[in-house]
Amino acid sequence: MGKEILFVVSRPPYKSENPKLAITHAMACYVADIHIDEEVEPIMAFVADGVLNCIKNQRSEAFYGIISTEQHIKNQLASDMKMFVCKEDLQRLEIKEERLIDGKDMGAEVDLEMVGFEEILKEMERCDQVMFF
């Protein structure tokens, strides 16, 4: 097994580039292993206000003229990337599961996985590297 990197997103979408940078960097892991001769497995976790990135039907093109974070997340899911969403933060923001992005819209076999913060902490301890955005 290669190196596992956990990308933790705690910022909301569209207030900064951080969430999209995290998603882009995670996606780049799939091609980075070609250059470093080591398999790199990216994992993403959305916590705090970062869970807002996971809401479906974002209208960023209408409001900001940019591609939505939703589309980036769907692309990751279509690549079978493991993506966690903090259950406690969803509850704090009163976001129901049916409001979350559905990876199956793009034919993805994996979907966003709602987990407790305790499980995200375990991933932080287990992964080789953790990057915060």
Phi, psi and chi 1 to 4 in degrees:
 res  aa     phi    psi   chi1   chi2   chi3   chi4
   1 MET       -  142.7  174.0  175.9  -82.5      -
   2 GLY   -86.4 -161.9      -      -      -      -
   3 LYS   -80.9  139.3 -176.4  178.0  -77.0 -165.6
   4 GLU  -112.4  130.5  -68.2 -176.5  -61.4      -
   5 ILE  -120.1  126.6  -57.5  174.4      -      -
   6 LEU   -99.4  123.3  178.2   64.5      -      -
   7 PHE  -101.8  115.9  -65.6   83.0      -      -
   8 VAL  -105.2  120.6 -179.9      -      -      -
   9 VAL  -107.5  119.8  176.8      -      -      -
  10 SER  -118.1   -0.6   62.5      -      -      -
  11 ARG  -101.1  147.5  -59.5 -128.8  176.6  134.0
  12 PRO   -72.2  162.2   26.3  -32.8      -      -
  13 PRO   -71.7  150.2   27.0  -33.6      -      -
  14 TYR    73.4   -5.7  -47.1  114.7      -      -
  15 LYS   -86.8  -24.0  -72.6  -75.2 -171.5  178.8
  16 SER  -154.2  173.9   74.2      -      -      -
  17 GLU   -86.3   -4.1  -71.9  -66.6  -43.3      -
  18 ASN   -53.3  -48.5  -72.7   17.3      -      -
  19 PRO   -60.8  -43.6  -26.0   36.4      -      -
  20 LYS   -68.4  -35.1  -77.9 -172.0  179.2  171.1
  21 LEU   -62.4  -42.5  -76.6  174.0      -      -
  22 ALA   -61.0  -46.1      -      -      -      -
  23 ILE   -64.4  -42.4  -64.8  167.2      -      -
  24 THR   -64.9  -43.4  -56.2      -      -      -
  25 HIS   -63.9  -40.6  -78.8   68.2      -      -
  26 ALA   -62.5  -43.8      -      -      -      -
  27 MET   -63.6  -35.7 -176.7   57.6   98.8      -
  28 ALA   -64.4  -22.1      -      -      -      -
  29 CYS   -59.2  -31.9  -72.4      -      -      -
  30 TYR   -66.3  -27.2  -72.5  129.5      -      -
  31 VAL  -100.6  -19.2  -66.3      -      -      -
  32 ALA   -63.0  -34.6      -      -      -      -
  33 ASP   -63.5  -20.9   57.1    5.4      -      -
  34 ILE   -65.6  -36.3  -65.4  169.5      -      -
  35 HIS   -89.3  -22.2  -59.4  -70.7      -      -
  36 ILE  -111.3    4.9   59.8  174.0      -      -
  37 ASP    55.0   35.1  -68.7  -30.5      -      -
  38 GLU  -145.1  134.1 -176.1  177.2   20.1      -
  39 GLU   -69.4  133.7 -174.5  176.8  -36.3      -
  40 VAL  -122.8  123.7  179.7      -      -      -
  41 GLU  -109.3  109.6 -176.6   68.0   34.3      -
  42 PRO   -84.5  145.0   30.4  -33.0      -      -
  43 ILE  -134.3  141.3  -58.7  166.1      -      -
  44 MET  -117.3  147.5  -64.3 -152.1   60.5      -
  45 ALA  -137.1  128.9      -      -      -      -
  46 PHE  -105.2  121.7  -65.0   91.6      -      -
  47 VAL  -131.7  169.1  -59.5      -      -      -
  48 ALA    50.7 -138.6      -      -      -      -
  49 ASP   -70.6   -8.2  -70.8  -13.8      -      -
  50 GLY   -63.3  -21.0      -      -      -      -
  51 VAL   -65.3  -19.1  -60.1      -      -      -
  52 LEU   -64.8  -21.6  -66.0  168.1      -      -
  53 ASN   -64.5  -19.6  -71.0  -75.9      -      -
  54 CYS   -95.1    6.8  -58.5      -      -      -
  55 ILE   -80.9  135.4  -67.1  176.1      -      -
  56 LYS   -83.0  168.9   64.6 -177.1  171.0 -174.3
  57 ASN    63.1   39.2  -61.4  -37.0      -      -
  58 GLN   -69.5  141.3  -62.7  174.7   20.5      -
  59 ARG  -117.0   49.5  -62.3  176.1   46.8 -155.4
  60 SER   -67.4  -32.1   62.3      -      -      -
  61 GLU   -67.3  -37.8  -72.9 -169.8   30.2      -
  62 ALA   -69.1  -37.6      -      -      -      -
  63 PHE   -93.4  -38.1  -69.8  105.5      -      -
  64 TYR  -118.6  -10.2  -52.5  116.4      -      -
  65 GLY    71.9   26.3      -      -      -      -
  66 ILE  -129.5  158.5   56.4  175.1      -      -
  67 ILE   -65.4  141.1  -64.3  172.4      -      -
  68 SER   -74.5  153.8   71.0      -      -      -
  69 THR   -63.5  -31.2  -56.4      -      -      -
  70 GLU   -55.6  -45.1  175.9 -179.9    4.6      -
  71 GLN   -63.4  -39.8 -169.8   59.9   46.8      -
  72 HIS   -62.6  -43.7  -73.1  -86.1      -      -
  73 ILE   -65.0  -41.1  -69.2  172.8      -      -
  74 LYS   -61.9  -38.7  -75.8 -177.7  174.6  179.2
  75 ASN   -62.0  -39.6  -69.6  -20.1      -      -
  76 GLN   -64.7  -43.7  -53.3  -67.5   55.6      -
  77 LEU   -63.7  -38.1  -68.4  169.4      -      -
  78 ALA   -65.3  -21.3      -      -      -      -
  79 SER   -90.6    8.6  -59.2      -      -      -
  80 ASP    64.6   28.9  -63.9  -28.2      -      -
  81 MET   -76.2  136.4 -174.0  179.7  -62.5      -
  82 LYS   -74.3  126.8 -169.4 -177.8  -66.5 -175.2
  83 MET  -134.6  121.9  -57.1 -178.0   93.0      -
  84 PHE  -103.6  147.0  -61.5  116.5      -      -
  85 VAL  -127.0  129.4 -176.2      -      -      -
  86 CYS   -70.1  116.7 -179.3      -      -      -
  87 LYS   -62.0  -41.8 -168.9 -177.6  -61.4 -177.1
  88 GLU   -64.2  -37.7  -70.7   89.0  -15.7      -
  89 ASP   -71.2  -34.3  -69.9  -40.6      -      -
  90 LEU   -61.7  -42.9  -71.1  172.3      -      -
  91 GLN   -65.5  -42.1  -69.3  169.1  -12.6      -
  92 ARG   -60.3  -37.0  177.4 -179.2   57.0   84.9
  93 LEU   -92.8    5.0  -65.6  168.3      -      -
  94 GLU    56.4   43.2  -60.4 -179.9    3.5      -
  95 ILE  -100.3  118.3  -60.8  171.0      -      -
  96 LYS   -83.1  155.1  -56.4  -80.0 -172.8 -145.5
  97 GLU   -55.9  -37.0 -176.9  176.4   -4.9      -
  98 GLU   -67.6  -11.9   57.0  -92.2   14.3      -
  99 ARG   -89.3   -3.8  -69.5 -173.5   60.3 -157.0
 100 LEU   -86.0  155.7  -62.7 -179.5      -      -
 101 ILE   -57.3  137.3  -66.2  168.0      -      -
 102 ASP  -109.1  109.7 -173.6   -3.3      -      -
 103 GLY   -63.6  -22.5      -      -      -      -
 104 LYS   -70.2  -14.2  -67.0  177.8  179.7   69.7
 105 ASP   -58.4  -30.9  -72.6  -11.8      -      -
 106 MET  -106.4   13.3  -71.4 -173.6   60.0      -
 107 GLY    82.1   14.7      -      -      -      -
 108 ALA   -68.5  145.5      -      -      -      -
 109 GLU   -89.7  -16.4  -66.7 -178.6   14.0      -
 110 VAL  -111.5  160.8  -62.1      -      -      -
 111 ASP  -135.8  170.5 -146.9  -16.8      -      -
 112 LEU   -57.5  140.1  -66.5  171.1      -      -
 113 GLU  -115.8  114.3 -165.9  173.5  -26.5      -
 114 MET   -79.7  123.7  -68.5 -174.0  -57.8      -
 115 VAL  -138.0  160.7  -62.1      -      -      -
 116 GLY   -73.5  158.5      -      -      -      -
 117 PHE   -61.6  -29.9 -171.4   68.8      -      -
 118 GLU   -58.7  -40.0 -172.8   70.5   29.3      -
 119 GLU   -69.1  -35.7 -170.4  165.6  -27.0      -
 120 ILE   -65.9  -39.3  -67.6  171.3      -      -
 121 LEU   -61.0  -40.1  -75.7  174.7      -      -
 122 LYS   -62.9  -38.8  -72.5  178.7 -175.5  171.6
 123 GLU   -64.0  -39.0  -75.5  -64.9  -53.0      -
 124 MET   -60.3  -39.3  -71.9 -178.6 -167.3      -
 125 GLU   -74.5  -34.3  -67.6  172.2    2.4      -
 126 ARG   -78.4  -37.8 -171.9 -173.0   64.8   74.3
 127 CYS   -70.6  154.5  -74.1      -      -      -
 128 ASP   -69.8  -35.7  -61.0  -61.9      -      -
 129 GLN  -140.4  150.6  -66.6 -178.7    1.3      -
 130 VAL  -129.4  130.3  179.4      -      -      -
 131 MET  -122.0  130.9  -59.4 -178.3   77.2      -
 132 PHE  -104.5  133.1  -67.2   93.2      -      -
 133 PHE  -126.7      -  -71.5   85.5      -      -
